[in-house]
Amino acid sequence: MNKRPDDPEPREANYFMTNISGDGKPAPDAAPGEGMDSFLRALPPFDALSPEGLEELIRDARELSATRGQVLFQEGQSSDSVYVVRAGRVRIQHAHKDGTVRIVCMLAPGDAFCCLPALDGGAYPAGAVAADRSTIYRLPAAVFRRLMEQELPFGRQVTQNFCGRLRKASCESCWKSMDAAARLAGRILCMADRFGEEIPLTRRELSELAGTTVETAIRTIKDFERAGWVQLARGRVRVLDRAGLGERAEGANPLANNHVPIPTKGQK
């Protein structure tokens, strides 16, 4: 398989859903190291837990050390844990019937995920894969559910966070009807909120998040760069003008709809 410029490692369409790791083993886990308590205490919804509740939650927690491409769990697998990214990046991916896999979300340090399966005990609706060398905390779902019932501030915080995600999912249903440039601008802004102005995503990853082709993403983001909205580097996009991207994400400013050719050598 030929590698694309934005994808340093080749992969089959369903690679991440069928391989646990490069050596066939799951990501190793260990008892949590120092700092888990203070790290979680600064994050919602865990900041709403009592000291005793947090201690109970992390008592049986595990710290996963994953290399790029290692699977945390597969789509359809029975859920038993809530996860929190401590370092690195995690892809949430959905497998289609034709065997292709699409990134639906990219998680950054501080992001908690799988709260919904933890609440209803259902299967994981998507798979999770380490996008880089990552450290992830795995928390027992049964204790998470019990603490929601026992500690009302924590339960309210979890519910509020879940409702916020539902609103975003509802907005994305309308967002899908927008043109590719608007979707890409919106995804770049969303990732900037998560990672900061320096977004550690390739244009291939952004194309999957925006539901467009790699070719369209490369061309459109290059237009964004020419407009002064972003700056490109290998495997990264730096946001320079949030206002410009925001207008394009809302469907205004048709710059990216009309591709501006890059001047050839010798042209001004």
Residue pairs with C-beta under 8 A, 6 or more apart in sequence:
1 10
1 11
1 12
2 10
3 9
3 10
4 204
4 214
6 202
6 203
6 204
6 205
6 214
6 218
6 234
6 235
7 202
7 204
8 235
9 68
9 69
11 69
13 99
13 100
13 101
14 95
14 99
14 100
14 101
15 69
15 101
16 69
16 71
16 91
16 93
16 101
16 127
16 129
17 71
17 74
17 75
17 93
17 95
17 101
17 127
19 69
19 71
20 26
20 70
20 71
21 27
21 66
21 67
21 69
21 70
21 71
22 67
22 69
22 70
26 70
26 71
27 64
27 65
27 66
27 67
27 70
27 71
27 72
27 130
27 136
28 64
28 65
29 62
29 63
29 64
29 65
29 138
30 62
30 63
30 65
31 62
31 63
32 58
32 61
32 62
32 63
32 137
33 63
36 58
36 61
36 63
36 86
36 137
37 54
37 55
37 58
39 86
39 137
40 46
40 54
40 57
40 58
40 84
40 137
41 47
41 49
41 54
43 84
43 110
43 112
44 157
44 161
45 112
45 154
45 157
45 158
45 160
45 161
46 54
46 57
46 84
46 112
46 154
47 157
48 151
48 153
48 154
48 156
48 157
49 57
49 147
49 151
49 153
49 154
50 151
53 147
53 150
53 151
53 154
56 143
56 147
57 139
57 140
57 143
57 144
57 147
58 137
58 139
59 143
60 140
60 143
61 137
61 138
61 139
61 140
62 137
62 138
63 86
63 135
63 136
63 137
63 138
64 72
64 134
64 135
64 136
64 137
64 138
65 134
65 135
66 72
66 88
66 130
66 133
66 134
66 135
66 136
67 130
67 133
68 130
68 131
68 132
68 133
69 129
69 130
70 129
70 130
71 127
71 128
71 129
72 83
72 90
72 127
72 128
72 129
72 130
72 136
72 138
73 79
73 81
73 114
73 124
73 127
73 128
74 124
74 127
75 93
75 94
75 95
75 123
75 124
75 125
75 126
75 127
76 123
76 124
77 123
77 124
78 123
78 124
79 114
79 117
79 118
79 121
79 122
79 123
79 124
79 141
80 140
80 141
80 142
81 114
81 118
81 138
81 139
81 140
81 141
82 112
82 113
82 114
82 115
82 118
82 138
82 139
82 140
82 141
82 144
83 90
83 112
83 113
83 114
83 128
83 136
83 137
83 138
83 139
84 110
84 111
84 112
84 113
84 136
84 137
84 139
85 107
85 108
85 109
85 110
85 111
85 112
85 113
85 134
85 135
85 136
86 109
86 134
86 135
86 136
86 137
87 109
87 134
87 135
88 109
88 130
88 131
88 132
88 133
88 134
88 135
88 136
89 106
89 107
89 108
89 130
89 131
89 132
89 134
89 200
90 106
90 107
90 111
90 113
90 128
90 129
90 130
90 131
90 134
90 136
91 103
91 105
91 106
91 107
91 128
91 129
91 130
91 131
91 205
92 103
92 104
92 105
92 106
92 107
92 113
92 126
92 127
92 128
93 101
93 102
93 103
93 104
93 126
93 127
93 128
93 129
94 101
94 102
94 104
94 125
94 126
94 127
95 101
95 127
96 102
101 127
102 208
102 211
103 205
103 208
103 209
104 126
104 209
105 209
106 131
106 191
106 194
106 201
106 205
106 209
107 113
107 194
108 194
108 195
111 194
112 161
113 128
114 124
114 128
114 141
115 144
115 158
115 161
115 162
116 122
116 125
116 162
117 123
117 124
117 125
117 141
118 141
118 144
118 145
119 145
119 148
119 158
119 162
121 141
130 136
131 205
132 200
147 154
147 155
148 154
148 155
148 158
149 155
175 182
175 183
175 186
176 183
176 211
178 186
178 251
179 251
179 257
180 210
180 211
180 212
180 216
180 217
180 220
181 220
181 223
181 248
181 256
181 257
182 248
182 249
182 250
182 251
182 256
183 210
183 211
183 212
183 249
184 206
184 207
184 210
184 212
184 217
184 220
184 221
184 224
184 256
185 224
185 229
185 245
185 246
185 248
185 249
185 256
186 210
186 249
187 206
187 209
187 210
188 199
188 206
188 221
188 224
188 230
188 237
188 239
188 245
189 239
189 242
189 245
189 246
189 249
191 199
191 201
191 206
191 209
192 199
192 239
192 242
195 201
197 238
197 239
197 240
198 236
198 238
199 236
199 237
199 238
199 239
200 235
200 236
201 209
201 235
201 236
201 237
202 235
203 214
203 217
203 218
203 221
203 237
204 214
204 217
206 217
206 221
206 237
207 213
207 214
207 216
207 217
210 217
212 220
219 259
220 256
220 259
221 230
221 232
221 237
222 232
222 262
223 255
223 256
223 259
223 260
224 230
224 244
224 245
224 248
224 256
225 231
225 232
226 260
226 262
227 241
227 244
227 255
227 256
228 240
228 241
228 244
229 239
229 240
229 241
229 244
229 245
229 248
230 237
230 238
230 239
230 240
230 241
230 245
231 237
231 238
231 240
232 238
239 245
244 253
247 253
248 255
248 256
